[in-house]
Amino acid sequence: MGIIFNEQEKQFHIFNKALSYVIGICQDGDIGQLYFGKPIHTEQKLQDYQSFGIRPLCCNEKDDEKYTKELALLEYPAFGDGDFGSSAYEVLQENGSRVTKFTYQFHRIYKGKAPIPGLPATYTNEDDEAESLEIVCRDLISGLEVTLCYTVWENYSAICRHTKLKNTGDKKLKIEQALSCNVDFPDTSFTWLQFEGAWGRERSPKERDISSGITAIESLRGHSSANYNPFVIIKRKNADDFQGEAFGFNLVYSGNYIAKAQADTFGKLRFNMGINPKWFQWPLEPGEEFHTPEVIITYTSNGLNDLSQNIHRLMNNNLVRSAYKNKPRPILLNNWEATEMDFDEEKILKIARKGKEAGVELFVLDDGWFGKRNDDFAGLGDWYVNTDKLPDGISGLSKKINDLGLKFGLWIEPEMVNEDSDMYRQHPDWVLAAPYRPRTLGRHQMVLDYSKPEVVDNIYNQLHEVISNASIDYIKWDMNRSITECYSQDVDKNQQGMVYHKYIMGVYSLYERLRKAFPHILFESCASGGARFDAGMLYYAPQAWCSDDTDGHERVKIQYGTSYGYPVSMVGSHVSASPNLQTHRTMTIDDRANVAYYGTFGYELDLNEISAEEFDRVKEQIKFMKEYRELFQYGNYYRLQSPFENNISAWMVVSDDKQTAIVTTHKTENIPNWGIERIKLQGLNPDIVYTINDKDDIYGDYLMNAGISLMNKERNWYESDGDYTTHMYILKGKVTK
């Protein structure tokens, strides 16, 4: 791992054992991209990569120069200077011009990684884990200074990028676009892979051919959204889970964003990603600076499973900050699907007692405990206890839960307010609302204006009072609507373009304050399930409620898609009642659990309402999860067969020492007289003999090359089992002579 600057060739080589990323100072002082891919020799000279010859209709700074930015591969392209592709930044100057031209000034290479002020980002535990580069460029006319920031990791095939813009001049500037990264590829032979959906069907992988023009996804909802996740893969057309070259781009940000690929007619592909420039403006007074969010750029030449595992390790080790970092997550019982808001203390304690009997470790009280909250129409914003339901308050209930031998958790939704609330009656100017316009509601609630520090302070003080006077080990932080009428009341018109970004910065600041005040608490992010499942949130909350859709069959697809860009340890997954609340589908309690194991694991139902036989199965499930949860949550995860393409889907986790593995298959539809089906496994030791469910002795190389048969020796489970059924195979390595 390292960063080398070749003074003579004016090029930087960023490298580790898995990749090389080479950039250079172009002849006009701009920063050009020379190579990104498999490792190459650090001595290789690459400046001829940017030589084109004179082309008609291409614009050059001097007529006799054979260099044009329209054909160049650039690191951070500007607007209006001869590059006609998508710009990475645009800055409005006082004279009305948006034309800038930055040139290289100096650079700095150092061990470790600097934090990004006010924003989530990856970090180093030790300085020798990573090396960083900052390239400082300046537009000498406007005084705009642009710093391109890079970090390369020792143990991950990844480079992290962000950008800093600073006004070093004496006149005001206004940023109208500032993306986090730009990568120019010298060809367009790629496929775009995005992760899309909506509430209840989040993060389904969808491939799109990249052709001439623009391929893009974005969010303008005020959050990263359930519709398009801020994670994109650009892969070679032949790449799949098991082979081929791919580049992953994971934005560490939770607000409005854009990810865009532009294939031009010269055969160049430009990818850039960052804060969505629509409805974004950021004034820069002299001396002020602006930092963009970070993008985690990952690379593989060995298929998408390798890319995903690389992301999983990086996030678990160098993004998560929590007392639960790299530790097994407690098995919980949540009361929401059991009671919704219709509960009292005795009803809650009855559910908790049954959970303790089953072996649950944490009980979580969901929505309905505060203010005058008996339905969706009232109470949000009033974070004091509803003593009609809980006469001894949260402090009393948490003590009674603790006395049962359980930890206690609490649901909050601190970014929202109901019209029927003390907070709104006292501070109607604290909501986002356009003057003289109707106010759009979502779930009968409005969005608090977190761009105002006084709003964040008020919520922090209310929550601090509740948490500090009770025994709380877990908080589920929900967010149940998108932002509309994004206007900050009583704020200057010239600052309205800052509101979306300042809002999410306010959310981050509240998370940071609560995390520091209560470092023992396990935070779980939730946004109507998966509408804010992004790396920015996961920096503060090491796990996220993956989806409000708890149906086991749907969760196969949701969790499978999520695994491309996020670790299993971050996936909130529970066993819920059957028939399912969202889909009304019926699955056995074992089939539901077999899917939910691949996540944090817990139960979303009243265990008093299930049969004695099912309750015995729950006790066995919890015992099993406690034995294998570190493997489920932190083992090497492999996608084997996709539920989006196959009737039988499969996935597995393998321990680091390759001695233990668990394989799960899921059948969507029971098809009579079906043929022979085998699943080839991954990640095993080819020289170890494995038992499967304490039977058989099979070498790892056979299991990976020939596969595991889905035919049961006694019966064909395709025909004897019904739809939506799962099977689990536990592999254990044997010592052989």
matplotlib code that plots the C-alpha trace (Angstrom):
import matplotlib.pyplot as plt

x = [0.0, 1.2, 1.1, 4.0, 4.5, 6.8, 8.2, 9.6, 6.4, 4.1, 2.0, 0.6, 0.3, -2.1, -1.9, -2.2, -2.0, -5.4, -5.5, -3.7, -5.1, -2.9, -3.5, -1.3, -0.8, -1.8, 0.0, -2.5, -2.2, -5.5, -5.6, -6.0, -6.9, -4.4, -5.4, -7.7, -7.8, -5.5, -2.1, 0.5, 4.2, 4.6, 7.4, 5.1, 4.9, 1.4, 1.3, 0.9, -2.5, -3.7, -2.4, -5.1, -4.1, -6.2, -9.9, -12.5, -15.0, -12.9, -11.7, -8.2, -6.7, -4.2, -4.8, -1.5, -1.9, -2.9, -4.6, -8.3, -10.3, -13.2, -11.2, -9.2, -9.8, -10.2, -10.4, -12.7, -14.0, -15.1, -17.9, -17.3, -13.6, -13.7, -14.9, -18.5, -19.3, -20.9, -19.1, -18.1, -18.6, -20.0, -19.5, -21.3, -19.1, -20.1, -19.8, -22.3, -19.7, -19.6, -16.4, -13.4, -10.0, -8.1, -4.5, -2.3, -0.6, 0.8, 0.0, 0.4, 0.8, 0.4, -0.3, -3.8, -7.0, -8.4, -12.0, -14.5, -15.9, -19.6, -20.0, -19.8, -16.8, -14.6, -11.7, -8.5, -8.0, -4.2, -2.4, -0.7, -4.0, -4.2, -2.4, -3.9, -3.3, -4.5, -4.1, -4.6, -5.7, -6.7, -8.6, -6.4, -9.1, -11.9, -9.8, -11.7, -9.5, -10.3, -8.7, -9.0, -8.8, -7.9, -7.4, -6.1, -6.4, -3.9, -6.4, -9.3, -9.5, -10.9, -10.2, -12.2, -12.7, -14.1, -13.5, -13.1, -13.9, -12.6, -12.9, -9.4, -10.4, -11.9, -15.3, -18.4, -18.8, -21.9, -21.5, -24.2, -22.8, -20.1, -19.9, -17.8, -16.0, -15.5, -14.1, -13.4, -13.1, -11.4, -14.2, -17.9, -18.0, -19.8, -23.2, -24.8, -26.2, -28.5, -30.6, -34.1, -37.6, -40.1, -41.5, -41.7, -39.6, -36.3, -32.9, -33.7, -30.8, -31.4, -29.0, -29.1, -26.9, -24.8, -25.2, -24.5, -26.0, -26.7, -27.6, -28.5, -30.3, -31.1, -33.1, -34.9, -36.9, -34.6, -33.3, -31.4, -34.7, -36.2, -36.5, -32.9, -30.1, -27.0, -24.8, -24.0, -21.9, -20.3, -19.3, -17.9, -20.6, -19.3, -18.9, -21.1, -20.9, -18.0, -15.8, -15.1, -14.2, -16.4, -16.3, -18.6, -19.5, -21.0, -22.0, -21.6, -24.5, -28.2, -29.7, -30.5, -27.9, -27.2, -25.2, -24.6, -22.7, -22.3, -21.1, -19.9, -19.6, -15.8, -16.0, -15.4, -17.4, -17.7, -19.1, -19.7, -21.6, -22.5, -25.0, -27.8, -27.3, -31.0, -32.3, -28.8, -26.8, -24.1, -22.7, -19.0, -17.8, -14.1, -12.2, -15.1, -14.9, -17.3, -16.7, -18.5, -19.5, -17.2, -17.6, -16.2, -14.9, -14.3, -12.7, -12.6, -11.3, -12.8, -16.6, -19.3, -19.1, -15.5, -16.6, -19.3, -17.0, -14.5, -17.2, -18.5, -15.1, -14.4, -17.7, -17.5, -14.0, -13.7, -17.1, -19.1, -18.5, -20.3, -19.8, -21.2, -18.6, -17.7, -19.7, -22.8, -26.1, -28.6, -31.6, -34.6, -38.4, -40.3, -44.0, -45.0, -46.7, -48.1, -49.8, -49.1, -50.0, -52.7, -50.9, -50.5, -47.7, -49.1, -49.6, -46.0, -44.7, -46.6, -45.0, -41.6, -41.9, -42.7, -39.7, -37.4, -38.8, -37.9, -34.3, -34.6, -32.0, -33.6, -37.1, -38.0, -41.0, -42.1, -44.3, -47.0, -45.3, -45.1, -47.3, -50.9, -49.9, -52.7, -52.7, -50.7, -52.5, -50.9, -47.9, -44.8, -42.6, -43.7, -41.0, -42.4, -44.0, -47.7, -48.4, -51.9, -50.2, -47.1, -47.8, -44.3, -42.8, -40.0, -37.7, -40.2, -40.9, -37.2, -36.4, -39.1, -37.8, -34.3, -35.6, -36.8, -33.2, -33.7, -32.2, -34.6, -34.9, -37.1, -38.5, -38.3, -39.0, -37.3, -37.3, -41.1, -44.0, -47.8, -50.0, -51.7, -48.7, -47.5, -44.4, -46.2, -48.6, -45.7, -43.4, -45.3, -42.2, -40.1, -41.5, -40.4, -43.2, -43.3, -45.0, -48.6, -48.7, -50.6, -48.6, -48.3, -48.6, -47.1, -48.4, -50.2, -47.0, -44.7, -40.9, -39.1, -36.6, -33.3, -31.4, -32.1, -29.8, -32.5, -34.8, -32.0, -31.2, -34.8, -35.1, -31.8, -32.8, -36.1, -34.5, -31.6, -34.1, -35.9, -32.8, -30.7, -33.5, -34.1, -32.1, -32.0, -29.6, -31.1, -32.8, -34.7, -34.6, -37.4, -38.2, -41.5, -41.9, -40.0, -39.4, -41.8, -42.1, -38.4, -38.4, -36.9, -39.2, -37.9, -34.6, -33.0, -34.0, -30.4, -29.9, -32.9, -30.7, -28.8, -31.7, -31.7, -28.0, -28.2, -31.2, -29.2, -26.2, -28.6, -29.7, -26.0, -25.3, -28.1, -26.9, -23.4, -24.5, -26.7, -24.0, -21.4, -23.8, -24.8, -22.0, -23.3, -26.6, -27.0, -28.7, -30.8, -31.7, -35.1, -36.9, -40.2, -38.0, -35.3, -35.7, -32.5, -30.4, -27.1, -23.5, -24.0, -26.6, -24.6, -21.7, -23.9, -26.2, -24.4, -27.5, -30.7, -34.2, -33.9, -37.6, -41.0, -41.9, -41.2, -42.6, -39.9, -40.3, -40.0, -37.1, -35.1, -35.1, -34.7, -31.8, -30.2, -30.1, -28.9, -25.9, -24.3, -23.4, -23.9, -22.8, -25.2, -24.4, -26.2, -29.4, -32.3, -34.2, -37.0, -39.4, -43.0, -46.4, -48.0, -50.1, -47.7, -49.0, -47.9, -48.4, -50.8, -48.5, -48.2, -44.8, -43.7, -41.9, -38.8, -38.8, -39.2, -36.3, -34.0, -34.2, -34.1, -30.9, -28.9, -29.1, -29.4, -32.3, -35.3, -39.0, -41.8, -44.9, -46.6, -45.0, -48.1, -50.2, -48.4, -48.9, -46.9, -45.2, -44.2, -43.0, -40.7, -39.3, -38.7, -36.6, -34.6, -34.1, -32.8, -30.4, -29.2, -28.7, -26.7, -24.4, -23.9, -24.7, -21.1, -20.8, -24.1, -23.2, -19.5, -18.7, -17.8, -21.2, -21.6, -24.6, -25.0, -28.2, -30.4, -34.1, -34.6, -33.7, -34.3, -37.1, -34.5, -32.2, -29.3, -26.7, -24.1, -21.7, -18.2, -16.0, -12.6, -10.9, -13.2, -14.0, -17.7, -20.3, -24.0, -25.9, -29.6, -31.8, -35.3, -37.9, -40.5, -42.8, -43.4, -43.1, -44.0, -41.7, -38.8, -35.4, -32.1, -30.8, -27.3, -25.9, -22.1, -20.7, -18.1, -15.3, -14.6, -11.1, -10.8, -8.6, -11.0, -13.6, -16.9, -19.9, -23.3, -25.9, -23.7, -23.9, -21.7, -18.1, -17.4, -14.3, -14.5, -13.3, -16.1, -18.7, -17.4, -17.0, -19.8, -22.1, -24.4, -27.5, -30.8, -32.3, -33.0, -32.0, -35.4, -37.5, -37.6, -38.3, -39.4, -42.5, -43.1, -42.6, -44.8, -44.2, -41.9, -39.9, -36.3, -33.6, -30.4, -27.2, -24.6, -21.1, -18.3, -14.8, -13.3, -9.8, -8.5, -5.5]
y = [0.0, 3.5, 6.7, 7.6, 11.0, 10.9, 14.4, 14.0, 12.6, 14.6, 11.6, 10.1, 6.3, 5.2, 1.5, -1.6, -5.3, -5.3, -2.1, 0.8, 4.3, 6.7, 10.4, 13.1, 16.8, 17.7, 20.2, 22.9, 22.3, 20.3, 16.9, 14.0, 10.4, 7.9, 4.4, 2.6, -1.2, -4.2, -3.4, -2.2, -1.3, 1.9, 3.0, 2.9, 6.2, 7.0, 10.6, 9.5, 8.3, 11.9, 12.6, 12.9, 15.0, 17.9, 17.1, 19.2, 21.1, 20.3, 23.4, 24.0, 26.6, 27.4, 26.6, 24.9, 22.5, 18.9, 18.6, 19.0, 18.5, 17.1, 13.9, 14.0, 11.7, 14.1, 13.9, 16.8, 18.4, 22.0, 23.8, 25.8, 25.3, 23.0, 19.9, 19.4, 16.4, 16.4, 18.7, 17.8, 21.3, 24.7, 27.9, 31.2, 34.3, 37.8, 38.9, 36.2, 33.9, 30.2, 29.6, 28.5, 26.9, 25.4, 24.5, 22.3, 24.2, 21.6, 18.3, 16.5, 12.7, 11.4, 8.3, 7.7, 9.6, 12.9, 13.2, 15.3, 18.1, 17.4, 14.5, 10.7, 9.0, 6.0, 6.3, 4.5, 2.7, 2.9, 5.3, 2.4, 1.1, 3.7, 6.5, 9.7, 12.2, 15.8, 17.7, 21.4, 23.3, 26.9, 29.1, 32.2, 34.6, 33.7, 32.5, 29.2, 26.5, 22.8, 20.1, 16.5, 14.0, 10.4, 7.5, 4.1, 1.1, -1.6, -4.4, -3.4, -3.0, 0.5, 4.1, 6.8, 10.2, 13.5, 17.2, 20.4, 23.8, 26.9, 30.6, 32.1, 35.3, 38.5, 38.2, 36.0, 32.7, 30.5, 26.7, 25.4, 21.9, 20.1, 16.4, 14.0, 12.2, 11.8, 8.8, 8.8, 5.4, 5.2, 2.9, 2.4, -1.4, -1.6, -2.5, -0.3, -2.2, -0.2, -1.2, 0.0, -0.4, 1.3, 0.8, -2.9, -4.0, -2.2, -2.7, -5.0, -5.3, -4.1, -4.1, -1.4, -1.3, 1.7, 3.3, 6.7, 9.4, 9.5, 6.7, 8.0, 7.6, 10.2, 11.2, 14.5, 13.2, 14.8, 11.3, 8.6, 6.8, 3.3, 4.0, 4.2, 3.2, 5.5, 2.5, 1.7, -0.9, -0.3, -3.8, -5.4, -7.0, -10.5, -10.0, -11.8, -12.9, -15.3, -13.6, -10.4, -6.8, -4.3, -0.9, -0.1, 3.4, 3.8, 7.3, 8.0, 10.4, 10.3, 13.3, 14.2, 12.7, 11.9, 9.1, 9.5, 7.8, 9.7, 7.7, 10.2, 9.7, 9.4, 6.2, 7.7, 6.9, 9.5, 8.5, 11.0, 11.0, 13.3, 15.8, 16.4, 19.8, 20.4, 22.9, 23.1, 26.4, 27.0, 30.6, 30.8, 33.9, 34.7, 32.2, 29.8, 26.2, 23.4, 19.6, 17.1, 13.7, 10.7, 8.1, 4.6, 3.3, -0.4, -2.5, -6.2, -8.3, -11.5, -11.0, -9.3, -11.6, -10.4, -6.8, -7.2, -8.9, -6.1, -3.6, -5.6, -5.8, -2.1, -1.0, -3.3, -2.3, 1.3, 2.8, 1.5, 3.4, 1.7, -0.4, -3.2, -2.8, -6.3, -7.8, -10.1, -8.2, -9.0, -11.1, -8.8, -8.9, -5.9, -5.2, -3.3, -6.0, -7.5, -4.4, -1.3, 1.6, -0.2, -1.3, -0.7, -1.6, -5.1, -6.0, -5.0, -7.0, -10.1, -10.0, -9.4, -12.3, -14.7, -13.4, -14.0, -17.5, -18.1, -16.8, -13.3, -10.8, -7.4, -6.1, -3.1, -0.8, 0.7, 3.7, 5.0, 5.5, 9.4, 12.5, 11.9, 9.2, 6.7, 6.9, 8.5, 11.9, 13.1, 13.2, 13.4, 16.2, 15.7, 13.3, 12.9, 9.7, 8.9, 8.0, 6.8, 3.8, 3.7, 5.0, 4.4, 6.0, 4.7, 4.6, 2.3, 0.1, -0.3, -1.3, -4.0, -5.2, -5.3, -7.3, -9.9, -10.3, -8.4, -5.3, -2.5, -0.6, 2.3, 3.6, 7.3, 9.4, 12.7, 14.4, 14.7, 16.5, 16.2, 19.3, 17.9, 18.3, 20.7, 21.4, 22.4, 24.6, 26.4, 26.5, 26.4, 28.0, 24.9, 22.9, 23.0, 24.9, 27.2, 30.6, 30.8, 27.3, 24.2, 21.9, 18.3, 15.6, 12.2, 9.7, 12.8, 14.5, 17.3, 17.5, 19.5, 22.0, 20.5, 23.2, 25.3, 24.5, 25.5, 22.7, 20.1, 21.5, 21.1, 17.5, 16.6, 18.0, 16.2, 12.8, 13.3, 13.7, 10.5, 8.4, 9.6, 8.8, 5.2, 2.1, 2.1, -0.1, 0.3, 3.0, 2.4, 5.8, 6.0, 8.5, 8.0, 10.6, 12.4, 16.2, 18.4, 22.2, 22.4, 26.0, 27.2, 29.8, 33.2, 32.5, 34.7, 33.8, 33.4, 30.6, 28.4, 26.4, 25.2, 23.7, 20.2, 19.7, 21.6, 19.4, 16.1, 17.8, 18.5, 14.9, 13.8, 16.3, 15.0, 11.4, 12.5, 14.2, 11.3, 8.8, 10.7, 11.1, 7.5, 5.4, 2.1, 2.4, 0.3, 2.6, 1.1, 3.4, 3.1, 5.0, 3.4, 0.4, 0.9, 4.4, 5.6, 2.4, 4.1, 4.3, 7.8, 6.5, 3.3, 5.5, 6.5, 3.5, 0.2, -1.5, -0.5, -1.9, -3.4, -3.1, -2.8, -5.9, -8.8, -11.5, -14.2, -14.7, -11.0, -10.7, -13.2, -10.7, -7.6, -9.0, -10.6, -7.3, -5.5, -7.8, -6.3, -3.1, -3.7, -6.3, -8.9, -7.4, -4.2, -5.8, -5.6, -8.9, -10.4, -13.3, -11.9, -13.4, -15.7, -14.8, -11.9, -8.4, -6.9, -9.7, -12.0, -14.9, -18.0, -19.5, -21.9, -20.4, -22.3, -21.0, -17.4, -17.9, -19.4, -16.1, -13.8, -15.5, -13.5, -10.3, -9.0, -11.4, -11.0, -11.4, -9.0, -10.7, -11.7, -15.0, -15.6, -15.9, -18.8, -22.5, -24.4, -26.3, -23.1, -21.6, -24.7, -24.0, -20.4, -21.5, -23.8, -21.0, -18.6, -21.3, -22.0, -18.3, -17.7, -20.6, -19.3, -15.6, -14.4, -16.6, -15.2, -11.6, -11.5, -14.6, -14.3, -14.0, -15.5, -15.1, -18.4, -18.3, -15.2, -15.1, -12.6, -15.1, -18.6, -20.6, -21.9, -19.2, -19.8, -18.0, -19.0, -17.7, -19.2, -18.7, -17.1, -20.3, -22.1, -24.8, -23.9, -22.8, -22.5, -22.7, -21.7, -22.4, -20.9, -22.3, -19.9, -22.3, -26.0, -27.5, -31.2, -33.7, -31.2, -32.2, -32.6, -29.4, -28.8, -25.6, -25.0, -23.7, -21.0, -20.0, -23.5, -25.1, -27.5, -29.9, -30.2, -32.9, -31.5, -33.1, -31.7, -31.6, -34.2, -36.6, -37.5, -36.7, -34.5, -32.6, -28.9, -29.0, -31.3, -29.1, -26.0, -27.7, -30.2, -28.7, -29.8, -31.9, -30.5, -34.0, -35.5, -39.2, -40.1, -37.8, -35.1, -32.0, -30.2, -32.3, -32.9, -29.3, -26.4, -23.0, -20.5, -23.2, -23.1, -25.6, -25.1, -27.0, -26.8, -27.7, -28.6, -29.4, -32.7, -33.5, -36.1, -38.3]
z = [0.0, -0.7, -2.6, -4.8, -6.6, -9.6, -9.7, -13.2, -14.8, -12.5, -11.7, -8.5, -8.2, -5.5, -5.0, -2.8, -3.5, -5.3, -7.3, -8.9, -9.3, -11.3, -11.8, -13.2, -13.6, -17.1, -19.3, -18.4, -14.7, -14.5, -12.8, -15.2, -14.7, -16.2, -14.9, -12.6, -12.3, -11.5, -9.9, -12.3, -11.8, -10.0, -12.3, -15.4, -17.2, -18.4, -19.5, -23.2, -22.1, -22.5, -26.0, -28.7, -31.7, -33.0, -33.5, -35.3, -33.0, -30.0, -28.1, -27.0, -24.8, -27.6, -31.2, -31.6, -28.6, -29.2, -25.8, -25.4, -22.3, -24.3, -24.9, -21.6, -18.7, -15.7, -12.0, -11.2, -14.4, -14.4, -16.3, -19.4, -20.2, -23.2, -21.4, -22.5, -20.3, -16.9, -14.6, -11.1, -9.7, -10.6, -8.8, -9.4, -9.1, -8.2, -11.9, -13.0, -14.5, -13.8, -15.7, -13.6, -14.3, -11.5, -11.7, -9.5, -6.6, -4.2, -2.6, 0.7, 1.3, 4.9, 6.9, 8.2, 7.3, 8.3, 9.4, 7.3, 9.5, 10.4, 8.1, 8.5, 6.9, 7.1, 9.6, 10.6, 13.8, 13.3, 11.0, 9.1, 7.9, 5.2, 3.4, 2.2, -0.6, -0.8, -4.1, -3.8, -6.9, -7.3, -9.8, -9.7, -10.9, -8.5, -5.6, -5.5, -4.0, -4.7, -2.7, -4.0, -1.2, -1.5, 0.9, 0.0, 2.4, 3.3, 3.6, 1.3, -2.5, -2.0, -2.4, -0.5, -2.1, -1.2, -2.1, -0.2, -1.8, -0.2, -1.0, -0.8, -2.6, -1.4, -3.2, -2.4, -4.3, -4.5, -5.0, -7.2, -7.6, -5.7, -6.3, -4.2, -6.9, -10.7, -12.4, -16.2, -17.8, -21.3, -22.7, -22.3, -22.2, -18.9, -17.4, -14.7, -11.7, -9.4, -6.3, -6.5, -5.2, -2.9, 0.6, 1.3, -1.7, -1.2, -2.9, -5.8, -8.2, -11.7, -14.5, -17.3, -20.4, -20.6, -24.0, -25.5, -23.3, -19.5, -17.1, -13.7, -10.4, -7.8, -4.8, -4.2, -1.2, 1.4, 2.2, 0.3, -0.4, -0.7, -4.4, -5.4, -3.0, -3.1, -4.1, -7.7, -9.4, -12.8, -14.1, -17.2, -19.2, -18.5, -14.7, -12.3, -8.6, -9.3, -11.9, -13.7, -13.1, -11.3, -9.6, -6.6, -5.5, -2.1, -1.0, 2.7, 2.8, 3.7, 1.9, -1.7, -4.0, -7.7, -9.3, -13.0, -15.9, -19.1, -22.2, -24.8, -28.6, -28.3, -26.3, -22.9, -19.8, -17.0, -13.6, -10.9, -7.6, -4.7, -3.4, -5.9, -7.4, -7.8, -5.2, -3.8, -3.4, -0.8, -0.3, 0.4, 2.0, 1.8, 4.0, 4.2, 3.0, 2.1, 2.4, 0.2, 1.5, 1.0, -1.7, -1.0, -4.3, -4.4, -7.1, -7.9, -10.8, -9.2, -9.3, -7.3, -4.2, -3.8, -4.2, -1.6, 0.9, 0.6, 1.3, 4.3, 5.9, 5.4, 6.8, 9.8, 10.7, 9.6, 9.3, 12.3, 15.6, 18.4, 21.6, 19.3, 16.6, 15.4, 18.3, 18.1, 18.2, 21.0, 20.0, 20.5, 20.8, 19.5, 20.4, 17.3, 15.2, 18.4, 19.8, 17.6, 19.9, 21.8, 25.0, 28.7, 31.0, 31.9, 28.3, 27.6, 30.6, 29.6, 26.1, 27.6, 30.1, 27.3, 25.4, 28.4, 28.6, 25.0, 25.5, 24.1, 25.4, 24.6, 24.7, 22.5, 23.2, 19.9, 18.9, 21.3, 24.7, 24.6, 24.6, 23.6, 21.2, 20.6, 16.8, 13.9, 14.4, 17.6, 19.9, 17.7, 19.0, 22.7, 24.1, 27.6, 28.8, 28.4, 32.1, 31.2, 29.5, 31.6, 35.1, 36.3, 33.2, 31.0, 34.0, 35.9, 32.9, 32.0, 35.6, 35.5, 32.1, 33.6, 36.6, 34.2, 33.0, 29.7, 28.3, 27.3, 24.1, 22.9, 19.7, 18.7, 15.7, 16.5, 13.1, 12.9, 14.5, 14.5, 14.3, 17.4, 19.7, 22.3, 20.3, 17.1, 19.0, 20.7, 17.6, 14.3, 12.7, 13.5, 10.6, 7.0, 5.2, 2.1, 2.8, 1.8, 0.5, 1.7, 3.9, 2.6, 5.3, 5.3, 8.0, 9.3, 10.3, 9.2, 9.1, 11.8, 10.4, 11.5, 9.6, 12.7, 15.6, 18.2, 16.9, 17.2, 20.7, 21.8, 20.7, 22.2, 25.6, 25.5, 24.6, 27.0, 29.8, 29.0, 28.4, 31.3, 33.8, 32.5, 31.8, 28.0, 25.9, 22.5, 20.4, 17.2, 15.4, 12.9, 10.0, 8.3, 5.6, 2.8, 2.8, 1.0, 1.0, 1.8, 3.0, 6.3, 7.8, 8.9, 7.1, 4.4, 0.8, -0.2, 2.3, 1.2, -1.1, 1.9, 3.7, 2.4, 3.2, 6.5, 7.5, 7.1, 8.9, 11.7, 11.9, 12.0, 14.8, 16.9, 16.4, 17.3, 20.5, 21.6, 20.7, 22.8, 25.7, 25.8, 24.2, 25.5, 23.4, 20.3, 17.8, 14.9, 12.0, 10.5, 7.8, 7.2, 7.1, 4.4, 3.0, 4.6, 4.5, 3.6, 4.7, 6.2, 8.7, 9.4, 10.6, 13.6, 13.9, 13.2, 12.0, 10.1, 10.0, 6.5, 5.5, 7.1, 5.0, 7.4, 5.0, 4.8, 1.1, 0.4, 2.8, 0.8, -2.1, 0.1, 2.1, -0.9, -2.8, 0.3, 0.6, -2.5, -0.7, 3.0, 5.6, 7.2, 10.6, 9.6, 8.4, 10.9, 10.4, 12.5, 12.5, 12.4, 12.6, 10.0, 8.0, 7.4, 8.3, 5.0, 2.4, 4.2, 3.1, 5.3, 6.0, 8.7, 11.7, 10.7, 7.2, 8.5, 10.9, 8.3, 6.4, 9.5, 10.8, 8.1, 10.0, 13.6, 14.3, 16.6, 16.8, 15.8, 17.3, 20.5, 21.6, 23.8, 20.7, 19.0, 19.6, 22.1, 19.3, 17.6, 20.9, 21.4, 17.9, 18.9, 21.9, 19.6, 17.0, 19.7, 21.0, 17.4, 16.7, 19.9, 18.8, 15.2, 15.3, 14.9, 11.8, 10.4, 11.2, 10.5, 8.3, 4.7, 2.8, -0.6, -3.0, -4.8, -6.7, -7.1, -6.1, -8.9, -11.6, -10.1, -8.5, -6.1, -4.5, -2.2, -0.2, 2.5, 5.1, 5.8, 8.8, 8.4, 9.1, 6.6, 9.2, 9.4, 6.8, 6.7, 3.4, 3.0, 0.0, -0.6, -3.0, -4.3, -6.1, -5.7, -9.2, -9.6, -11.1, -11.1, -12.3, -10.4, -8.8, -7.5, -5.9, -6.2, -3.0, -2.5, -0.1, 1.4, 1.9, -1.1, 1.0, 4.0, 4.4, 5.5, 7.2, 6.1, 8.9, 10.7, 7.8, 4.8, 4.3, 1.3, 0.3, -0.1, -3.7, -4.7, -3.0, -4.8, -8.3, -8.4, -5.8, -3.1, -4.1, -3.1, -3.3, 0.1, 0.3, 1.7, -0.4, -3.0, -1.0, -4.1, -4.1, -0.4, 0.7, -0.4, -1.8, 0.1, 1.9, 3.0, 3.8, 5.8, 5.5, 8.3, 7.1, 9.6, 8.7, 9.9, 10.8, 8.3, 8.4]

ax = plt.figure().add_subplot(projection="3d")
ax.plot(x, y, z, "-o")
ax.set_aspect("equal")
plt.show()
